[in-house]
Amino acid sequence: MEKKSEIMVLDFGGQYNQLIVRRIREMGVYASLHDCDVDLKTLDLENLDGIILTGGPQSIHSDDSLKLNPEILNLNVPVLGICYGMQALAFHFDGEISEAEKGEYGKTPLFVDQRSKLYENVAQESIIWMNHRDQVTKIADGFKKTAWTLNCPIAGFENEEKNIYAVQFHPEVAHSEYGFQILENFVLNICKAKKTWIMKDLAKETIENIKEKYAGEKMICGLSGGVDSTIAATLVHKAIGNDLQCIFVDHGLLRKNEAKSVMEQYKKIGLNVKMVDASKEFLDLLKGVEEPEEKRKIIGNHFIEVFEREAKKFGDAKYLVQGTIYPDVIESGKGKGSVIKSHHNVGGLPEDMLFEGVVEPLRELFKDEVRALGESIGVPEEMVWRQPFPGPGLAIRVLGDITEEKLEIVRETDAILREEVKNAGLNREIWQYFTVFTPLRTVGVKGDERSYDYVVVVRAVSSKDAMTVEAFDMPYELQQTLSNRMINEVKGVGRIVYDITSKPPGTIEWE
């Protein structure tokens, strides 16, 4: 697809950087993410309409802190600095940045100067999301203050003549009340970018690129039954047909009746799929393992071993197809970001794997973009909107070591949750919902006798892209139904609790 318009996002290491890209794409404008120190000579800048500098975890005064590349100021396009990006701009123009007496994190009232183009159609007072300790205390000559909070005297500045804008807060997160409007003002009104980002065109281009680059090559795709791997496989299959061999591995960590149902769905799509029952192998390797990162590494490594074993049966396939998406990459600490948790398809791959390379057609996309792309290429609705399920499966929904008893508790409680959410008509409204086994035991009374059973957590969240989420406001009547059914129907369950943690500071999964 011809990129008639592009916003370049320069990564200074913050955890919301992919989300900035996502928000711009929501407008229908193409956005790309690059390291802040990328060599501009290696990039095609012909269609560049603007630049955004992201947040980051460093202090600008650190010896090894990331600094602004002054060459970007010579590209004659508007620049917007966010959080650390604002401080990098202030530092470059000889402003002053100091450590505040106290940090400013979370929801904060913002006061703005409505004369700024950046704040058109934005209320003079609104709620924004802050995440900083350092702050700009003095701006350079030629710049003016445009926003402030009660704890941050300069929460925004600009130099309209130089086309430079900056905000200390994060307009990209859903918690910022007018955040999308502010980004839209920058991208569409200040940069005058064009809306040329269309999923149908992207799907066509992706299929053509795979066909051109990999024609005649054989590939293996590890299918999990989830949305991402299914759509990645469908894209590649449309490009190279039955030169793609899909492997669905039952690792013994699937949900109730999952293996049978997903195989039936794959047959409907027409994918070339072989099911491998490796459950005993995985469970033996995980026996006694409690640390979540170790679980993820073990599962990721053994997935590759299984794939390699099967690849040898398929004419020595050279490439591994994966459903890696943007949130997987950022949470695994690729680029300038720090590691939150390793995803088995990003951080868990062994360096000496058999395959010559990995094909990841969805790596640039967020979950809702993946779903839109899936619909555009004809993947059935029930698969496009299937509940997200992590590659490590129930291994990271069982806290501590894994046993058959614990897996059975999670499977049965999860099945009840999915059934009741569907009965309530909420299965499309909730982004993700599941149960978590905890090793905590609690005293209760069953049949007039003392019981001492496990605590199970119900987790349900609302989100658009999995980068930020809020706990779903589940109706109390539904919570009561879930508690009654799980405790009465699932052996070993004594108490149900509901997780109301948002992301950040939590993650969607517990491990």
N, C-alpha and C positions, 0 to 999 in steps of 0.2 A: 504494500500500500504506500502510495506516494505521501510523504510527510510534508504537507503544505504549510504546516505550522508546528513549532516545537518550543517547549519551555525546558530549559536545562536546569536540573536540580543538582547542586553540588553538595556532597555528603561530608559533613564534619563529625559524623559518628553518633548522632542522636538516634533514639529508638523509634521516632515518629517519621523518619525520613522517607520510607516507602509510602507512608500515608500521605505525605505531601504530593507525591507522584499520583497516588490514587485519587486524591481530591481534584487535581487538575484534569485527570482523565474523565472524571465524572462530568466535567463541563463539556466533554467532547473534544478536548484538546490533547494532542500527544505530548507526553512528558517523559524524559529520560533521566536516569540517575547515574552520576559519575562521582568518583572520589574528588575531593576538593582540590587535590594537587594533580589532577589529570593533565596530561600534555594536550593543550588545546589544538596543536597541529595534527593530532591523530583523529580529531573529530570532524564530522561533516557539519559545518555551522551555517550552511546556506539558508536553511529555513528557520534559524533561531530567532525567536521573538522576545525572549526574556530569560532571566537567570534568577534562581532562588537559592540562597545560602541557608543550609539547615541548622538545626540545633546540634549540640554535642556535649559530652560529659566533662570536657577539660576546663581548666581555667586559662584564660588568654595570657596570663602572666607566667605560666609554667615554661620551663626551658624548652620542652619538646612539644609545646602547644601548636596546633594546626593554625596556620595563618592564611589570610586572603591572598590569592594569586592576583597581583595587580593587573595582569594582562586582561582579565575579564572586564575591567572597566574601560578597555579600549575597543570593545566589540559593538559599541553604540546601540545597546539594548537596555531596557530598564532592569534594575537589580533590586531584589527584595531580600533583606536579611531577617532570619527568624531566630530568636533566642541567642545562641552562641554566634549565629551568623550576623546578628545585629552588633554584637560585641566585636566581632572581627572587622566589620566595617568601621566602627567607631575607633578602634585601635589603629587601623590603617590611616585614617584621616586625623590622627593625633588627638583624638578625644581621650577621656579618662574613664577607666573601668576600675571599680573597687569592690571588695568583698563586703556585702551588706551585713549589718548587725545580726540579722536573722534571714534564713532562706525563705523563699516564697514558693510554695508548692500547692497545686490543686486549684480549685475554683476561687476566683478573686474578682471583685468589682473593678471595672476599667472605665476611665473617663477619657474622652477623645475630643480632638479639635475637628469639628465637622467640615472645616474648610478644606481639609485634605482630600484629594481624589481617592485615596485609599479607603476612606471611611464614608463614602457616599452611601446613603440608605442604611447607615448604621446608627443605632441609638447613641446619644451622647453618653449614656451610662449603660453598661451591659456586663455580663459575666463572661470572663475568659479563663483559660487554663494556663497557670504559670508553673515553671519547673526550673528554678535557677537559684543560685547563691550570689554569684557576681552580678553587678549591674552597672550600666553606664551612668556616671555621675556628672560628666561634662561632655557636651558635643562640640564638634569643631565649628569654626567660622563658616558661615554659609548654610548651615543646617538649622532646622527648627524643630522644637519638641512638638509632637502631635498627640501623645497619649501619656497617661500616668495612672498609677494606682496609689493607694494610701501608703504602701511600703516601698514603692519604686517610683521615684520622682520623674524618671524618664523611661516610660514603657514603650515609646515609639518616637522616631525622628525621621526627617526626610530632607532631601535637597532636590526640589522639583526640576531645577535647571540641569542638574547632573543626572536626573532620572534615577535617583537612589532613594529607597524606602526601607524602613526597618521597624520591627516590632520585637519586644522582649518576650511576649507571650506566644502561645501555639494556636494559630487560627485553624490549623489542620485537624485538630481533634474535635470530636462531637461536643465536648464539654464547653467549648467556646461558642457562646450564643450566636454571634454574628460572624463566626470564623469563615464559613463558606462564602459569605457575601464579601468579606475582605479579600479573600483569595481571588474571587471572581472579579472584583474591582481591579486587582492588579493584572490578572491574566487577560481578561477580555477588554477592559477599558483603558488601562495604562499601556499594556504590551500590544493590545489590539490583535491578539492571536485568533486564528480561525478554528472553527469546530470541524476537524477532519478525522477524528478518532472514532472509527466505526467497527464493531465486532465482526460483522459479516465480511468486511474487507480484510480484516486481520486474519480471520480463519482461512480465507482463500489464499492470502499471501503466505501464511505459515505452511499450508499444505504444498503449495508450489515450491517453496524453498526446500522443504524436506525431500520432495521428489527430485529436485535438481541436484541436491548435495549427496543424497544417499541412494540413488537409484541402483538397484542390483545388490545392495548390501542387506545382510540379514541382521535382525535385531530381536532382542528379548525384552519384554515389558513385564515387570512385576506388578500384577493387579492386586489391589487390596480390597476391591469392592467399593471403594470410595469414589467421590465425585472426580477428584483430581486425576487419579491414575486412569479412570475410565475414559475421561475426555481426552487425556494425552494419548492413550492407546487408539482412540477413534480417529484422531487427527493423523497419526502416523499410519494407521491402516488405510486411510483414504489416500495417502501418498504412495505407499509401497505394497499395499495389499497383503497377501499371505507370506511375504518375506518377513512379516512381523509375527513372532510366536509369543503369545501372552501366557504367562505362568501365574496361576492363582494359588498362593501358598496358604494352606491351612496350618497356621503355627500354634494352634491350640489356644489362641488368645482372642478368638472371635466372639461376637455376640450370639445369642441363642438362635439356632437354625440358620445362621448367616451363610455358611458355605453353600448350602443347597439353594437358597434364594438368589444369591448373586450369580451362581453358575447358570441358572435359568434365565436371568436377565441378560447375561452376556451372549447367550445363544440367540436371543431376540435381536440383538444388535448386529450379529454376524461376525463377531471377533473370533479369531483362531486361538482358543484358550485350552490349556491343559491344567488340570488341578493336581497339585502335589500335596499329599498329607505328610507334613514334616512336624506335626505337633509334638511327638515324643522327643524329637531332637531339640526343639526349642525349650521345652519345659525342663529337660534334663540340664541344659546349659544354664537355665535361669534358677535352678534349684539353690535356695539359700541366699540368693542375691537380693539385697535390700536397697542399695543406693540407686536412685532413678537414672542418673547419667550412665551408670554401668549397665543397667538394663537396656537402655537405648543403644549403647555401643554393641552389646552382645547381639541384640536382635538385628541391628543394621549389618553387622559383619556376617551373621549366619544367613541373612537374606541373600547376600551376594554369593556366598558359598553354594546355596541352593540354586541360584540363578546360573552360576557358572557350570554346575553339574548338569543342569538341563540344557544349557547352551551347547554343550558338547554333543548333545543328541539332536541338535538342530543345525547341522552344517556349520558348526563353529561360528555362531553369531558374534559379530565384532562389537556391537553397540548395545547399551542398556538404556531403555526408555524409562523415564521417571516422571511422575506427576508433581514435581517440585513447583511450588508457587512462591510468590514474594514473601509472605509472612514466614515461611519456613526458612528462607535465606536470612532475613534480618534477625530472627530470633536465634539463629545459630552463629551469629557474630561475624558474618561475611562482610567485606568492605571495611569501613571505619568503625562499625558498631561493635559492642561488647556481647559476649555470649550470655543469653538468657537460659536457653536449654538447647541441646543438640537434637535436631530432627534426624531420624534414622536415614532419610534420603539426602541429607546435607552433611551432617557432622559425623555420621556413623559409617562412612564408606572406607574400606581399607585401601591403602595406597597401591598395593600390589594386585589389585583385582585383575581378572582375566581380560575384561573388555578393553578395547582400545579407547573407547570414549563413552560419554553419557549424553543422551539426547533428552533435553528438557524443554518441550515446546510451550510450557505454561509458566516458565520461570519469571517472566516479566509481569504476570497477572495476579490480581487479587481474587478472592473467592467468588465474589459476585460477578466479576468479569469472566471468570472461568465458566460460571453457570450460563451467562449470556452467550458466550462462545459456543458452549455445548448445545444450547437451544438452536443456535444458528446453523449447526451442522447436523441436526436431526437426532441428537441423543434423546431417548425417551424421557418424558417429564419426571417419572418416578425415580430415574437415576440421577438426573440433573439436580433434583431437590432432595436427594437422599441425605440423611443426617451425616455430617462430617464425622469421620472416624480416624483416629491417629494410626499411623503405620505400626507402632509397637502394640496397638490394640489394648486389651484389658490389662496388659502388664503394667501400664502407668495409671490404671484406675484401681489397682490393688496396691495400697501403701504397704511397704515392707516386702517380705519374701512372698513368693507365689506358691499357692497350693491349690489342689483341685477344689477343696472346700470353699476357699475364698473366691475362686473364679466362678463357681456355681452360684454363690450369693450375688455377685455382681451381675451375672447373666440373667438370673431370675428377677432381680429387682429392676434391672434395666428394661427387661421385656415388659414388666408391669408399667413402668414409667412411659415407655413408648406407646403402649396400648391406651393408657388413660389420656395422654396428651392428644393422641389422634381422636379419641372419643369426644374430647372437649373442643375439637376443631382448632387447636392451637399449633398443629405440627408445621404449618408454614409461617406462623407468626414468630415462633421461637427460633433463634439462630441455631442453637445447639443445646441438647439436654441429655444427661446421662447420670449414672450413679457411681459412687466411689466407695470402695471398701476401706474401712479404717481398722487398725488393730486395736482400737479402743473398745473396752467391754463395759457394759453398764448393767446395774442391778434393775430388775423389773419383777413383775408378777404375772405368771401365766398359769391358768388352771389352779388358782389359789396356792401356787407354790412359787418360791423364789426362783427367778431366772437370772442368768448372767451371760448376756449375748452381746453381739457386735453392734457398733454404731455404723450406719450407712448414711452417706451424704447424697442429697439430690442437688444437682447443679443444672441450672437453666439460665441462658444468657441471651440478650438481644445485641445485635451488631449488624454492620453492613459489610465489614471487611476483615474481621478477626483481629485487627490491630488495636482497637479499643472496644470494650464491651461493658454493658451494664447488666446486673442481675435482672432477670425477667420477673416482673411483678405477678407471680403465679397466684391465681385465685385461691383463697383460703379453703374453699370447699374441695378443690382439687388436691391441695396439700393434705387435707384430712383423709381423702380417699386413698392417696398414695401411702400414707403412713399406716392406715388400717390394713390395706392389702399386703404390703411388704412384710409387716410384722406377723400377720396371721398366716400368710401363704409361704413365706420363705424361711426355712429352718436356719436358726443361728442368728436371726436379726432381732434385736431388742429395742432399737431406738432409731428414729429417722430425723436428720437435721437438714435444714435448707441453707445453702451457701449463697450469701448476698454480696460477695466480694466483687468489685469491678476490676477491669483491666485497663490501665494499671491501677493499683500496684500489683494485683494478682495476675495470674495467667488463666486461660480457659481451663486447661487440664490442671490437675493437682500435682503432677510430676512432669 
